[in-house]
Amino acid sequence: MTNSRHLVHQSDTHEEERYRVDPRYGVEAEPDGDDYDGEQLDLADRQSLRRVVGLSTELEDVSEVEYRQLRLERVVLVGVWNTGTAAEAEASLRELAALAETAGSQVLDGVIQRRERPDPSTYIGSGKARELRDVVASTGADTVICDGELTPAQLIHLEDVVKVKVVDRTALILDIFAQHARSREGKAQVALAQMQYMLPRLRGWGQSLSRQMGGGGSGGSGAGGGGGIATRGPGETKIELDRRRIREKMARTRRELAEMGKSRSTQRQERKRGAVPAVALAGYTNAGKSSLLNRLTGAGVLVEDALFATLDPTVRRAQSSSGRAFTIADTVGFVRHLPHLLIDAFRSTLEEVADADLLLHVVDVSDPDPEGQIAAVREVLQEIGAEKVPEIVVLNKADAADPQTVARMLRREPHAVLVSARTGEGVDKLFAAIEADLPRPAVEVDALVPYGRGDLVARVHSTGELLSETHLETGTRIVARVDATLAAALGEFAAA
């Protein structure tokens, strides 16, 4: 095999030898021998496309194969590895494979190219693009999915080479969001993000979408005379017309979302006025946030083993062990390289996290890279201004996790609680941690409340922090910490 066409399958290379990752080069090196300086690969070898093992989702059951061939796109994945280790690059491509399957695709193959930066023309370079075309032809794929956000020029040029549809990571995530959006607000948010993505990528095919009706110029024929008869005068090209219509629709959608955002903001203000603390669930997609919400509140919301199963926020009421009420909001999951336009479109939804009094950062501790999940989520939290919200790291799926990973994560995250939303393990400890971290009411009161005002006692129990309660002949003696509104209502009953 020559360097000009070097497509390496990892499982076929040096099968009987064991390797480690050399941190200087990101290539595999042989551990034997003290003087060994790593496997010295040629430049072409280091930059070649490398297949990632285990991404194919081909099925063995004939009936299921026949069914899925009717509805699934057949895709090849391609990524550019320019930072980190080979293991991290492959983990990113495996996540892309999971996203592709969630979108309803059948993953046939996956390749990675090592290069300093994506090629500005074809993402992976013209030579590797031709190699990718051969992979597409040999597998029978009808779509290529790139593990990154492609510019309009990269998308066009790569598509011209491989001769099949090319989709980038952003478009794939948008497609999943479009499939999972259920509420009016969620559908509008996804539609806005899709239009923002589509606008710079509009292009015509040949002359069919280039109906020039303007720019008549100085008359005459030939090159200097514009488009000739019936092309001069006011007007715009078909693409310009499409862009204008998209911009107008985006403006309408933004106005609609602003109105829906006002309603959500009003609901949050009402909860704050009622002195009910707000807790928000945030975390990586498929970390088990909805399952945890059901375990904490009995909400009965949708739980599905799929990426981005929850897009529409769900707010439910819960109670601490001492009887103090608080709300828990389930929010959309995050992912590595979450597109910025999605963050912008879902900003009103994500405000549930930014405005919360306490954040439950749910982590799938059974995942091979829980640290990577935490880093990706905290990056998004910083973008939406929620990095200063008090945080409890909830290490979920303890029943399926490796004990060594659990021990490592507990050392890494000192303010963490280990739970299993499926079995209920650790939920009591989580409730105790929530109660300890909820904001404490500001005013301490000592009041003798008449028995006829049991409503005030109930409000102390649900929204305040009860320090002591004594039943006397004339009423109930309450010593508690409450909010300013309730303190004013209890003022007339202040104990002597």
C-alpha positions in Angstrom: 0.0 0.0 0.0 1.5 3.4 -1.0 1.5 6.6 1.0 -0.7 8.3 -1.6 -3.5 5.9 -0.7 -3.1 5.0 2.9 -6.4 4.0 4.5 -5.5 2.0 7.6 -7.8 -0.2 9.5 -6.6 -0.2 13.1 -7.5 -3.8 13.9 -5.5 -5.0 10.9 -2.2 -3.1 11.8 0.3 -4.9 14.0 -2.3 -7.2 15.4 -0.1 -9.1 17.7 1.6 -6.1 19.3 0.4 -4.0 22.2 0.7 -0.2 22.1 0.4 2.9 24.2 -0.3 6.5 23.2 2.8 8.7 22.8 1.7 12.1 24.2 4.2 14.0 22.0 2.8 12.8 18.7 -0.6 11.3 19.4 0.6 8.1 17.7 0.8 4.6 19.1 4.2 3.5 20.4 5.7 0.2 21.4 6.3 -0.2 25.2 9.1 -2.7 25.0 12.7 -1.4 25.4 14.0 1.6 27.4 15.5 3.4 24.4 12.4 3.1 22.2 11.5 6.6 20.9 8.0 5.9 19.6 6.8 4.4 16.3 8.4 6.8 13.7 5.6 7.1 11.1 6.1 9.0 7.9 4.3 12.3 7.5 1.8 10.7 5.0 1.1 7.9 7.5 0.5 10.3 10.3 -1.9 12.3 8.2 -3.7 9.4 6.6 -7.4 8.5 7.2 -7.6 6.0 10.0 -10.7 3.8 10.3 -12.4 3.8 13.8 -13.3 0.2 14.7 -16.8 -0.8 15.9 -18.9 2.0 14.4 -20.9 -0.2 12.0 -24.5 -0.7 12.9 -25.3 -3.4 10.3 -27.8 -5.9 11.5 -27.9 -9.7 11.2 -31.7 -10.3 11.3 -32.9 -10.3 7.7 -36.4 -9.0 8.4 -35.0 -6.1 10.5 -32.4 -5.3 7.8 -35.1 -5.2 5.1 -37.2 -2.9 7.3 -34.4 -0.5 8.2 -33.1 -0.3 4.6 -36.5 1.3 3.8 -36.1 4.1 6.3 -32.5 4.6 7.3 -29.9 6.7 5.6 -26.6 4.8 5.1 -23.8 7.1 6.4 -20.0 7.2 6.6 -18.5 9.4 9.3 -15.3 11.5 8.9 -13.5 13.5 11.5 -10.4 15.7 11.7 -8.1 15.0 14.7 -6.2 18.2 15.4 -6.1 18.3 19.2 -5.9 15.7 22.1 -5.1 12.1 21.9 -6.2 9.4 19.4 -8.6 8.0 22.0 -10.3 11.4 22.4 -10.6 11.7 18.7 -12.2 8.3 18.4 -14.5 9.0 21.4 -15.8 12.1 19.5 -16.5 10.0 16.4 -18.3 7.4 18.4 -20.5 10.1 19.9 -21.1 11.3 16.3 -22.2 7.7 15.5 -24.6 7.7 18.4 -26.0 11.0 17.2 -26.4 9.6 13.7 -28.2 6.6 14.9 -30.5 8.8 17.0 -31.3 10.8 13.8 -32.3 7.5 12.1 -29.2 6.6 10.2 -27.2 3.3 9.7 -23.5 3.9 10.3 -21.4 1.9 7.8 -17.9 3.2 8.5 -15.9 5.9 10.2 -12.6 7.5 9.4 -10.3 10.1 11.1 -7.6 12.2 9.5 -4.7 13.6 11.5 -3.9 17.2 10.5 -3.1 20.5 12.2 -6.3 22.2 11.1 -9.3 21.4 8.8 -8.6 22.1 5.2 -10.4 25.4 4.2 -11.6 24.0 1.0 -12.7 20.3 1.5 -12.3 19.9 5.3 -9.9 16.9 4.9 -7.9 18.0 1.8 -8.5 17.2 -1.8 -6.5 13.9 -1.9 -8.2 12.5 1.2 -11.6 13.7 -0.1 -11.0 11.4 -3.2 -10.1 8.5 -0.8 -13.3 9.2 1.1 -15.2 9.1 -2.2 -13.8 5.5 -2.7 -14.9 4.6 0.8 -18.4 5.9 0.1 -18.6 4.0 -3.2 -17.4 0.7 -1.6 -19.8 0.8 1.3 -22.8 2.0 -0.7 -23.3 5.0 1.6 -25.6 7.9 0.5 -24.5 10.4 3.1 -21.2 11.7 4.7 -21.4 13.2 8.2 -18.5 15.4 9.3 -17.5 15.7 12.9 -17.4 19.4 12.9 -19.1 22.5 11.6 -18.3 23.0 7.9 -18.3 26.4 6.2 -20.6 26.7 3.2 -17.5 26.5 0.9 -16.3 23.3 2.6 -19.7 21.7 2.3 -20.0 22.5 -1.4 -16.5 21.4 -2.4 -16.6 18.2 -0.4 -20.0 17.3 -1.8 -18.7 17.9 -5.3 -15.9 15.4 -4.7 -17.7 12.6 -2.9 -20.9 12.8 -5.0 -23.3 12.2 -2.1 -25.0 14.4 0.4 -22.6 15.9 3.0 -23.9 16.9 6.5 -22.0 18.4 9.4 -22.3 17.9 13.1 -24.4 21.0 13.5 -27.0 20.0 10.9 -27.2 16.5 12.4 -27.9 17.9 15.9 -30.5 20.3 14.4 -32.2 17.3 12.7 -32.4 15.4 16.0 -33.9 18.5 17.8 -36.4 18.9 15.0 -37.5 15.2 15.5 -37.8 15.6 19.3 -39.4 19.0 19.7 -43.0 18.7 20.9 -44.2 22.0 22.4 -44.9 25.1 20.4 -42.0 26.9 21.9 -39.6 24.0 21.3 -40.6 23.8 17.6 -40.1 27.5 17.2 -36.7 27.4 18.8 -35.6 24.6 16.5 -37.0 26.3 13.5 -35.1 29.5 14.3 -31.8 27.6 14.7 -32.4 25.8 11.4 -33.0 29.0 9.6 -29.9 30.6 11.1 -27.9 27.6 9.9 -29.5 27.5 6.4 -29.2 31.2 5.6 -25.5 31.3 4.6 -25.7 27.9 3.0 -28.3 28.6 0.3 -27.1 27.9 -3.2 -28.6 27.4 -6.6 -28.0 24.6 -9.1 -27.0 25.9 -12.5 -29.3 28.6 -13.9 -32.6 27.3 -12.6 -32.3 29.3 -9.4 -30.6 32.3 -10.9 -33.4 34.3 -12.4 -31.7 37.6 -12.5 -34.3 40.4 -12.8 -32.1 43.4 -11.9 -28.9 45.3 -12.5 -29.7 46.3 -16.1 -26.6 48.5 -16.3 -25.8 50.7 -19.3 -27.6 48.7 -22.0 -26.1 47.1 -25.0 -25.6 43.5 -25.7 -22.9 40.9 -24.8 -20.9 40.9 -21.6 -21.5 44.6 -20.9 -25.3 44.5 -21.5 -26.5 42.6 -18.4 -28.7 39.6 -19.0 -30.5 40.8 -22.1 -34.2 41.2 -22.8 -36.6 40.8 -19.8 -33.7 40.8 -17.3 -33.3 44.5 -16.7 -35.3 46.5 -14.1 -36.1 46.1 -10.4 -35.9 42.6 -9.0 -33.6 40.0 -7.3 -32.3 36.6 -7.9 -34.1 33.5 -6.7 -31.5 33.0 -3.9 -31.8 36.6 -2.8 -35.6 36.2 -2.7 -35.2 33.0 -0.6 -32.8 34.7 1.8 -35.2 37.7 2.3 -38.1 35.3 3.0 -36.0 33.4 5.5 -34.9 36.7 7.3 -38.5 37.8 7.5 -39.6 34.4 8.9 -36.7 34.5 11.4 -37.8 37.9 12.6 -41.4 36.6 13.1 -40.1 33.6 15.0 -37.9 35.7 17.3 -41.0 37.9 18.1 -43.0 34.7 18.9 -40.2 33.3 21.1 -39.9 36.7 22.9 -43.7 36.5 23.8 -43.3 32.9 25.0 -40.2 33.9 26.9 -42.3 36.6 28.8 -44.7 33.9 29.9 -41.9 31.7 31.2 -40.3 34.7 32.9 -43.6 35.5 34.6 -43.9 32.0 35.9 -40.4 32.2 37.4 -41.2 35.5 39.0 -44.4 34.0 40.6 -42.4 31.1 42.0 -39.8 33.6 43.4 -42.6 35.8 44.9 -43.9 32.7 46.6 -40.4 32.1 48.1 -40.2 28.7 46.5 -36.5 27.8 45.8 -35.8 26.7 42.2 -33.6 23.7 41.5 -32.5 23.0 37.9 -31.3 19.7 36.4 -28.5 20.1 33.9 -26.1 17.7 32.3 -24.9 15.8 29.3 -27.5 14.4 27.0 -28.7 10.9 28.1 -27.1 11.3 31.5 -30.4 10.4 33.2 -31.8 13.8 34.1 -35.5 12.8 33.3 -35.1 9.6 35.2 -33.8 11.5 38.2 -36.6 14.0 38.0 -39.1 11.1 38.1 -37.3 9.5 41.0 -37.3 12.8 43.0 -40.8 14.0 42.2 -42.8 11.1 40.7 -43.3 13.4 37.6 -43.7 10.6 35.1 -42.0 12.5 32.2 -40.7 10.7 29.1 -37.6 8.6 29.8 -35.9 7.2 26.7 -32.4 5.8 26.0 -31.7 8.3 23.3 -29.8 11.5 22.8 -31.8 14.7 23.3 -35.0 12.9 24.3 -35.9 15.9 26.4 -36.1 19.3 24.7 -39.1 21.0 26.4 -38.4 22.0 30.0 -40.5 20.3 32.7 -41.0 22.0 36.1 -42.3 19.9 39.0 -42.7 20.5 42.7 -40.8 18.5 45.3 -40.3 18.5 49.1 -37.2 18.2 51.2 -37.1 15.7 54.2 -38.0 18.6 56.5 -41.1 19.4 54.4 -39.7 22.5 52.7 -41.0 22.9 49.1 -38.9 23.6 46.1 -39.3 23.2 42.3 -37.1 21.1 40.0 -36.8 21.9 36.3 -35.6 19.3 33.7 -33.8 20.9 30.8 -32.3 20.1 27.4 -29.2 18.0 27.5 -25.8 19.3 26.4 -23.2 17.7 24.2 -19.6 18.4 23.1 -19.5 21.3 20.6 -23.1 22.2 21.0 -23.8 24.6 18.2 -23.9 28.3 19.3 -27.0 29.0 17.3 -28.8 26.3 19.3 -27.7 28.0 22.5 -29.0 31.3 21.2 -32.3 29.8 20.1 -32.9 27.9 23.4 -31.8 30.8 25.5 -35.2 31.3 27.1 -35.4 27.6 28.0 -31.8 27.6 29.4 -32.7 30.6 31.6 -34.4 28.0 33.9 -30.8 27.0 34.7 -29.3 30.4 34.9 -32.1 31.7 37.2 -32.0 28.6 39.5 -31.0 28.8 43.1 -29.3 25.4 42.9 -28.0 23.3 40.0 -28.0 19.5 40.0 -25.2 18.7 37.5 -26.1 15.1 36.4 -23.2 13.0 35.1 -23.3 9.5 33.7 -20.6 8.0 35.8 -20.8 4.8 33.7 -19.7 6.7 30.6 -16.1 6.0 29.5 -15.3 9.8 29.7 -17.3 11.4 32.5 -14.7 14.1 32.9 -15.3 15.1 29.3 -19.0 15.3 29.9 -18.5 17.6 32.9 -16.1 19.9 30.9 -18.6 20.2 28.0 -21.5 21.0 30.3 -19.6 23.6 32.2 -18.5 25.3 29.0 -22.2 25.7 28.0 -23.1 26.9 31.6 -20.5 29.6 31.3 -22.0 30.7 27.9 -25.4 31.1 29.4 -24.2 32.9 32.5 -24.9 30.0 34.9 -21.4 29.3 36.1 -22.0 31.0 39.5 -25.1 29.0 40.4 -24.3 26.7 43.4 -23.8 23.2 42.1 -24.2 19.6 43.3 -22.5 17.1 41.0 -24.9 14.0 40.8 -23.0 10.9 39.7 -25.8 8.9 38.2 -26.0 5.3 37.0 -24.0 4.0 40.0 -25.5 0.6 39.4 -23.7 0.3 36.0 -20.5 2.1 36.8 -17.0 0.8 37.3 -16.0 1.2 41.0 -12.6 2.7 40.1 -14.2 5.3 38.0 -16.6 6.1 40.8 -13.7 6.5 43.3 -11.8 8.7 40.8 -14.8 11.0 40.3 -15.6 11.3 44.0 -12.0 12.4 44.5 -12.2 14.9 41.6 -15.5 16.4 42.6 -15.6 16.8 46.4 -19.2 18.1 46.4 -20.7 15.1 44.6 -23.4 12.6 45.5 -23.5 9.0 44.0 -27.0 7.9 43.0 -28.8 5.5 40.7 -32.1 7.0 39.4 -33.0 3.5 38.2 -32.7 1.7 41.6 -33.1 4.6 44.0 -29.6 4.2 45.5 -28.3 7.4 47.1 -31.5 9.4 46.6 -31.8 10.1 50.3 -28.3 11.5 50.4 -29.2 13.7 47.4 -32.3 15.0 49.2 -30.1 15.8 52.2 -27.5 17.6 50.1 -30.3 19.6 48.3 -31.8 20.7 51.6 -28.4 21.8 52.9 -27.6 23.8 49.8 -31.0 25.5 49.3 -30.8 29.2 50.0 -31.8 30.0 53.6 -34.7 32.5 54.3 -33.4 35.9 55.4 -35.5 36.8 58.4 -35.7 35.0 61.8 -39.1 35.3 63.5 -40.6 34.3 66.9 -44.4 34.4 66.7 -47.4 33.0 68.7 -49.8 32.2 65.9 -53.5 31.8 66.9 -55.0 28.4 66.0 -57.3 30.2 63.6 -54.4 31.2 61.4 -53.2 27.7 60.5 -52.5 29.0 57.0 -49.5 31.0 58.3 -48.1 27.9 60.0 -48.5 25.9 56.8 -46.6 28.6 54.9 -43.8 28.5 57.4 -43.6 24.7 56.9 -43.6 24.9 53.1 -41.5 27.9 52.4 -39.5 28.6 55.6 -36.9 26.9 57.7 -38.7 25.7 60.9 -36.4 26.0 64.0 -38.9 25.1 66.7 -42.7 24.6 67.1 -44.6 24.5 70.4 -48.4 24.1 70.8 -49.7 26.3 73.6 -53.2 27.1 74.9 -53.5 30.3 72.9 -51.8 29.2 69.7 -48.7 27.8 68.1 -45.3 29.2 69.1 -43.2 29.3 65.9 -39.5 30.1 65.8 -38.3 30.0 62.1 -36.4 31.6 59.3 -38.8 33.0 56.6 -38.8 35.4 53.7 -39.6 39.1 54.1 -43.2 38.8 52.9 -44.1 36.0 55.4 -42.2 37.8 58.2 -44.4 40.9 57.6 -47.5 38.7 57.9 -46.3 37.1 61.1 -45.3 40.5 62.6 -48.6 41.1 64.3 -48.2 37.8 66.2 -44.7 38.5 67.4 -44.0 36.8 70.7 -43.5 39.0 73.7 
